[in-house]
């Protein structure tokens, strides 16, 4: 009992009655309890789990159908082999000879323009 009174004394909110801290603690405890006891449907887990369950049932039905079809298929006789044989790759012919073109001559050398300074400037 002393521990509860000590806790209540610690939780007193200044400016409010002495029992306000204990009331706030009680509200928080109820909120935490409700949070723990909340059904999974509130979080949306129930609908997701139902969707996964439906997908699982569809997959199981497909597997059953494939197993039944596989059981109905005729089995090969012991003399027949399922091995394959290798086919020779097609022969490739060499590409046709390409006519050699003469090399392109280098561009002609052009004389560079000369500057013709006036003779008066040289003196």
Residue frames as a rotation matrix with the C-alpha (Angstrom) as fourth column:
UNK 1
0.570 0.821 0.000 0.00
0.821 -0.570 0.000 0.00
0.000 0.000 -1.000 0.00
UNK 2
0.373 -0.519 -0.769 2.89
0.200 -0.765 0.613 2.28
-0.906 -0.382 -0.181 0.77
UNK 3
-0.646 -0.658 0.387 4.27
0.485 0.037 0.874 1.74
-0.589 0.752 0.295 -2.72
UNK 4
-0.065 0.718 0.693 0.99
0.965 -0.131 0.227 2.82
0.254 0.684 -0.684 -4.30
UNK 5
0.812 0.353 -0.465 0.86
0.505 -0.824 0.256 5.94
-0.293 -0.443 -0.847 -2.15
UNK 6
-0.031 -0.915 -0.402 4.50
0.192 -0.401 0.896 6.72
-0.981 -0.049 0.188 -2.97
UNK 7
-0.654 -0.146 0.742 3.81
0.730 0.136 0.670 6.23
-0.199 0.980 0.018 -6.68
UNK 8
0.384 0.874 0.297 0.72
0.896 -0.431 0.110 8.43
0.224 0.224 -0.948 -6.46
UNK 9
0.634 -0.213 -0.743 2.75
0.309 -0.811 0.496 11.11
-0.709 -0.545 -0.449 -4.71
UNK 10
-0.487 -0.872 0.040 5.34
0.319 -0.135 0.938 11.03
-0.813 0.470 0.345 -7.51
UNK 11
-0.582 0.303 0.755 2.65
0.809 0.123 0.575 11.29
0.081 0.945 -0.316 -10.18
UNK 12
0.276 0.703 -0.656 0.93
0.698 -0.615 -0.365 14.35
-0.660 -0.357 -0.660 -8.74
UNK 13
-0.110 -0.219 0.970 0.64
0.877 -0.480 -0.008 16.96
0.467 0.850 0.245 -11.47
UNK 14
-0.778 -0.236 -0.582 1.39
0.546 -0.713 -0.440 20.42
-0.311 -0.660 0.683 -10.08
UNK 15
-0.853 0.497 -0.160 -1.66
-0.518 -0.844 0.140 22.63
-0.065 0.202 0.977 -9.92
UNK 16
-0.094 0.835 -0.542 -4.11
-0.496 0.432 0.753 19.70
0.863 0.340 0.374 -9.95
UNK 17
0.643 0.393 0.658 -5.61
-0.762 0.243 0.600 17.59
0.076 -0.887 0.455 -7.15
UNK 18
-0.214 -0.804 0.555 -3.50
-0.844 0.438 0.309 14.84
-0.492 -0.402 -0.772 -5.59
UNK 19
0.105 0.332 0.938 -5.47
0.047 0.940 -0.338 12.09
-0.993 0.079 0.083 -7.29
UNK 20
0.720 0.231 -0.654 -4.85
-0.570 -0.340 -0.748 13.46
-0.395 0.912 -0.113 -10.85
UNK 21
-0.266 -0.902 -0.341 -1.55
-0.964 0.237 0.124 11.59
-0.031 0.362 -0.932 -11.27
UNK 22
-0.683 0.093 0.725 -3.14
-0.160 0.949 -0.273 8.32
-0.713 -0.302 -0.633 -10.20
UNK 23
0.448 0.893 0.041 -6.03
-0.059 0.076 -0.995 8.91
-0.892 0.443 0.087 -12.62
UNK 24
0.449 -0.365 -0.815 -3.57
-0.887 -0.295 -0.357 9.58
-0.110 0.883 -0.456 -15.45
UNK 25
-0.673 -0.719 0.176 -1.68
-0.709 0.694 0.123 6.38
-0.210 -0.042 -0.977 -14.57
UNK 26
-0.291 0.660 0.692 -4.93
0.035 0.730 -0.682 4.42
-0.956 -0.175 -0.236 -14.55
UNK 27
0.698 0.538 -0.472 -5.91
-0.402 -0.252 -0.880 5.81
-0.592 0.805 0.040 -17.98
UNK 28
0.030 -0.783 -0.621 -2.50
-0.997 0.019 -0.073 4.90
0.069 0.622 -0.780 -19.40
UNK 29
-0.752 -0.277 0.599 -2.72
-0.415 0.904 -0.103 1.38
-0.513 -0.325 -0.794 -17.90
UNK 30
0.179 0.896 0.407 -6.16
0.046 0.405 -0.913 0.84
-0.983 0.182 0.032 -19.43
UNK 31
0.645 -0.011 -0.764 -4.91
-0.714 -0.365 -0.598 2.13
-0.272 0.931 -0.244 -22.77
UNK 32
-0.442 -0.877 -0.188 -1.94
-0.897 0.430 0.107 -0.30
-0.013 0.216 -0.976 -22.65
UNK 33
-0.574 0.304 0.761 -4.23
-0.109 0.892 -0.438 -3.20
-0.812 -0.334 -0.479 -21.70
UNK 34
0.567 0.819 -0.090 -6.63
-0.146 -0.008 -0.989 -2.36
-0.811 0.574 0.115 -24.55
UNK 35
0.293 -0.555 -0.779 -3.68
-0.953 -0.235 -0.191 -2.15
-0.077 0.798 -0.598 -26.93
UNK 36
-0.744 -0.627 0.231 -2.53
-0.627 0.775 0.085 -5.64
-0.232 -0.082 -0.969 -25.94
UNK 37
-0.478 0.642 0.599 -6.02
0.197 0.743 -0.639 -7.14
-0.856 -0.188 -0.482 -26.12
UNK 38
-0.009 0.505 -0.863 -6.97
-0.746 -0.578 -0.330 -5.45
-0.665 0.641 0.382 -29.38
UNK 39
0.564 0.251 0.787 -8.17
0.233 0.866 -0.443 -7.88
-0.792 0.433 0.430 -32.06
UNK 40
-0.470 -0.852 0.230 -5.89
0.413 0.018 0.911 -8.34
-0.780 0.523 0.343 -35.05
UNK 41
0.093 0.586 0.805 -8.66
0.995 -0.024 -0.098 -7.26
-0.038 0.810 -0.586 -37.42
UNK 42
0.815 0.194 -0.545 -8.14
0.273 -0.960 0.067 -3.67
-0.510 -0.204 -0.836 -36.30
UNK 43
-0.033 -0.933 -0.359 -4.61
-0.256 -0.339 0.905 -3.73
-0.966 0.122 -0.227 -37.70
UNK 44
0.438 0.247 -0.865 -5.77
-0.885 -0.050 -0.463 -5.25
-0.157 0.968 0.196 -40.98
UNK 45
-0.651 -0.744 0.149 -4.02
-0.715 0.668 0.208 -8.55
-0.254 0.029 -0.967 -40.34
UNK 46
-0.180 0.653 0.736 -7.21
-0.053 0.741 -0.670 -10.56
-0.982 -0.160 -0.099 -40.53
UNK 47
0.793 0.510 -0.335 -7.96
-0.328 -0.106 -0.939 -9.52
-0.514 0.854 0.083 -44.11
UNK 48
0.108 -0.836 -0.539 -4.34
-0.989 -0.033 -0.146 -10.12
0.104 0.548 -0.830 -45.16
UNK 49
-0.682 -0.344 0.646 -4.35
-0.499 0.864 -0.067 -13.57
-0.535 -0.367 -0.761 -43.57
UNK 50
0.275 0.850 0.449 -7.62
-0.016 0.471 -0.882 -14.44
-0.961 0.235 0.143 -45.33
UNK 51
0.717 -0.072 -0.693 -6.12
-0.680 -0.289 -0.674 -13.33
-0.152 0.955 -0.256 -48.65
UNK 52
-0.366 -0.924 -0.112 -3.02
-0.930 0.368 0.010 -15.48
0.032 0.108 -0.994 -48.08
UNK 53
-0.447 0.287 0.847 -5.20
-0.238 0.874 -0.423 -18.43
-0.862 -0.391 -0.323 -47.12
UNK 54
0.683 0.728 -0.062 -7.20
-0.204 0.109 -0.973 -18.08
-0.701 0.677 0.223 -50.35
UNK 55
0.383 -0.630 -0.675 -3.98
-0.912 -0.141 -0.385 -17.95
0.147 0.763 -0.629 -52.40
UNK 56
-0.621 -0.628 0.469 -2.71
-0.719 0.694 -0.022 -21.04
-0.312 -0.351 -0.883 -50.61
UNK 57
0.028 0.723 0.690 -5.92
-0.076 0.690 -0.720 -22.91
-0.997 -0.032 0.074 -51.38
UNK 58
0.812 0.239 -0.533 -5.63
-0.507 -0.164 -0.846 -21.95
-0.289 0.957 -0.012 -55.07
UNK 59
-0.095 -0.935 -0.340 -2.05
-0.982 0.145 -0.123 -23.20
0.164 0.323 -0.932 -55.20
UNK 60
-0.599 -0.083 0.796 -3.01
-0.422 0.878 -0.226 -26.48
-0.680 -0.472 -0.561 -53.56
UNK 61
0.492 0.835 0.246 -5.85
-0.125 0.347 -0.929 -26.95
-0.862 0.426 0.275 -56.06
UNK 62
0.623 -0.334 -0.707 -3.44
-0.780 -0.198 -0.593 -26.34
0.058 0.921 -0.384 -58.96
UNK 63
-0.496 -0.853 0.166 -0.95
-0.866 0.500 -0.015 -28.83
-0.071 -0.151 -0.986 -57.56
UNK 64
-0.242 0.496 0.834 -3.71
-0.187 0.820 -0.542 -31.43
-0.952 -0.287 -0.105 -57.19
UNK 65
0.787 0.572 -0.231 -4.85
-0.298 0.025 -0.954 -30.86
-0.540 0.820 0.190 -60.79
UNK 66
0.258 -0.777 -0.574 -1.29
-0.941 -0.067 -0.332 -31.16
0.220 0.625 -0.749 -62.10
UNK 67
-0.624 -0.473 0.622 -0.72
-0.651 0.755 -0.079 -34.34
-0.432 -0.455 -0.779 -60.10
UNK 68
0.196 0.773 0.603 -3.92
-0.082 0.625 -0.776 -35.87
-0.977 0.103 0.186 -61.51
UNK 69
0.830 0.075 -0.553 -2.94
-0.537 -0.161 -0.828 -34.94
-0.151 0.984 -0.093 -65.08
UNK 70
-0.173 -0.972 -0.157 0.52
-0.978 0.189 -0.087 -36.39
0.114 0.139 -0.984 -64.55
UNK 71
-0.476 0.059 0.877 -0.99
-0.382 0.885 -0.267 -39.64
-0.792 -0.462 -0.399 -63.26
UNK 72
0.563 0.797 0.220 -3.24
-0.087 0.322 -0.943 -39.89
-0.822 0.512 0.251 -66.35
UNK 73
0.353 -0.481 -0.802 -0.38
-0.924 -0.316 -0.217 -39.41
-0.149 0.818 -0.556 -68.84
UNK 74
0.981 -0.040 -0.188 0.78
-0.011 0.965 -0.264 -42.55
0.192 0.261 0.946 -70.62
UNK 75
0.472 -0.867 0.162 4.12
-0.365 -0.024 0.931 -43.82
-0.803 -0.498 -0.328 -69.46
UNK 76
0.283 -0.431 -0.857 6.79
-0.946 0.018 -0.322 -44.39
0.155 0.902 -0.403 -72.13
UNK 77
0.976 0.025 -0.215 7.68
-0.023 1.000 0.013 -47.97
0.215 -0.008 0.977 -72.87
UNK 78
0.646 -0.763 0.009 11.02
0.073 0.074 0.995 -49.17
-0.760 -0.642 0.104 -71.55
UNK 79
0.117 -0.638 0.761 12.53
0.920 0.358 0.158 -49.37
-0.373 0.682 0.629 -75.05
UNK 80
0.558 0.142 0.818 11.86
0.567 -0.785 -0.250 -45.71
0.606 0.603 -0.519 -75.83
UNK 81
-0.301 -0.746 -0.595 14.48
0.950 -0.290 -0.117 -43.25
-0.085 -0.600 0.795 -74.73
UNK 82
0.797 0.571 -0.194 13.78
0.571 -0.818 -0.063 -39.67
-0.195 -0.061 -0.979 -73.83
UNK 83
-0.101 -0.918 -0.384 17.31
0.478 -0.383 0.790 -38.72
-0.872 -0.104 0.478 -74.70
UNK 84
0.876 0.305 -0.374 17.87
-0.136 -0.587 -0.798 -36.20
-0.463 0.750 -0.473 -77.44
UNK 85
0.254 -0.829 0.499 20.46
0.909 0.380 0.169 -36.28
-0.330 0.410 0.850 -80.12
UNK 86
0.039 -0.363 -0.931 22.65
0.090 -0.927 0.365 -33.42
-0.995 -0.098 -0.003 -81.12
UNK 87
0.818 0.259 0.514 22.22
0.539 -0.029 -0.842 -31.90
-0.203 0.965 -0.163 -84.56
UNK 88
-0.265 -0.950 0.164 25.30
0.945 -0.222 0.241 -30.68
-0.193 0.219 0.957 -86.37
UNK 89
0.088 0.276 -0.957 25.38
0.176 -0.950 -0.258 -26.91
-0.981 -0.145 -0.132 -86.51
UNK 90
0.910 0.275 0.310 24.82
0.342 -0.074 -0.937 -25.44
-0.235 0.958 -0.162 -89.98
UNK 91
-0.061 -0.978 0.199 27.98
0.946 0.007 0.323 -24.89
-0.317 0.208 0.925 -91.95
UNK 92
0.660 0.200 -0.724 28.91
0.098 -0.978 -0.182 -21.32
-0.745 0.049 -0.665 -92.47
UNK 93
0.502 -0.477 0.721 30.33
0.847 0.105 -0.520 -20.28
0.173 0.872 0.457 -95.75
UNK 94
-0.435 -0.707 -0.557 33.09
0.755 -0.624 0.201 -17.71
-0.490 -0.333 0.806 -95.78
UNK 95
0.409 0.611 -0.678 31.93
0.149 -0.777 -0.611 -14.23
-0.900 0.149 -0.409 -96.66
UNK 96
0.741 -0.119 0.660 32.33
0.670 0.084 -0.737 -13.25
0.033 0.989 0.142 -100.33
UNK 97
-0.326 -0.943 -0.068 35.49
0.930 -0.332 0.156 -11.47
-0.170 -0.013 0.985 -101.32
UNK 98
0.678 0.473 -0.563 35.16
0.415 -0.878 -0.238 -7.75
-0.607 -0.072 -0.792 -101.00
UNK 99
0.519 -0.490 0.700 36.63
0.704 -0.221 -0.675 -5.78
0.486 0.843 0.230 -103.89
UNK 100
-0.065 -0.648 -0.759 39.60
0.881 -0.394 0.262 -3.83
-0.469 -0.652 0.596 -102.65
UNK 101
0.904 0.342 0.256 39.24
0.419 -0.825 -0.378 -0.12
0.082 0.449 -0.890 -103.20
UNK 102
0.026 -0.946 0.325 42.29
0.619 -0.240 -0.748 1.98
0.785 0.220 0.579 -103.96
UNK 103
-0.195 -0.129 -0.972 43.58
0.946 -0.287 -0.151 3.96
-0.259 -0.949 0.178 -101.02
UNK 104
0.845 0.512 0.154 42.41
0.531 -0.837 -0.129 7.52
0.063 0.191 -0.980 -100.74
UNK 105
-0.071 -0.930 0.361 45.27
0.715 -0.300 -0.632 9.90
0.696 0.213 0.686 -101.63
UNK 106
-0.255 -0.057 -0.965 46.25
0.864 -0.461 -0.201 12.46
-0.434 -0.886 0.167 -99.00
UNK 107
0.799 0.590 -0.115 44.90
0.488 -0.749 -0.448 15.95
-0.351 0.302 -0.886 -99.48
UNK 108
0.316 -0.682 0.659 46.99
0.722 -0.278 -0.634 18.19
0.616 0.676 0.405 -101.71
UNK 109
-0.164 -0.461 -0.872 49.37
0.882 -0.464 0.079 20.56
-0.442 -0.757 0.482 -99.97
UNK 110
0.700 0.400 0.592 48.31
0.611 -0.765 -0.206 24.12
0.370 0.506 -0.779 -100.40
UNK 111
-0.452 -0.868 0.205 50.81
0.610 -0.469 -0.639 26.90
0.650 -0.164 0.742 -100.10
UNK 112
0.048 0.431 -0.901 50.25
0.946 -0.310 -0.097 28.98
-0.321 -0.848 -0.422 -97.04
UNK 113
0.752 0.255 0.608 49.39
0.491 -0.832 -0.257 32.60
0.441 0.492 -0.751 -97.65
UNK 114
-0.328 -0.908 -0.262 52.28
0.930 -0.262 -0.258 35.01
0.166 -0.328 0.930 -97.23
UNK 115
0.637 0.454 -0.624 51.92
0.588 -0.809 0.012 38.33
-0.499 -0.374 -0.782 -95.64
UNK 116
0.007 -0.601 0.800 53.22
0.882 -0.373 -0.288 41.07
0.471 0.707 0.527 -97.86
UNK 117
0.311 0.049 -0.949 54.37
0.740 -0.639 0.210 43.87
-0.596 -0.768 -0.235 -95.60
UNK 118
0.981 0.009 0.193 54.86
0.130 -0.768 -0.627 47.27
0.143 0.640 -0.755 -97.07
UNK 119
0.250 -0.967 0.038 58.46
0.776 0.177 -0.605 48.04
0.578 0.181 0.795 -97.81
UNK 120
0.088 -0.199 0.976 58.29
-0.261 -0.950 -0.171 51.32
0.961 -0.240 -0.135 -95.97
UNK 121
0.864 0.293 0.410 57.77
-0.462 0.134 0.877 49.49
0.202 -0.947 0.251 -92.69
UNK 122
0.768 -0.610 -0.195 60.98
0.624 0.781 0.013 47.51
0.144 -0.132 0.981 -93.15
UNK 123
0.080 -0.807 0.585 63.26
0.445 -0.496 -0.746 50.56
0.892 0.320 0.319 -93.39
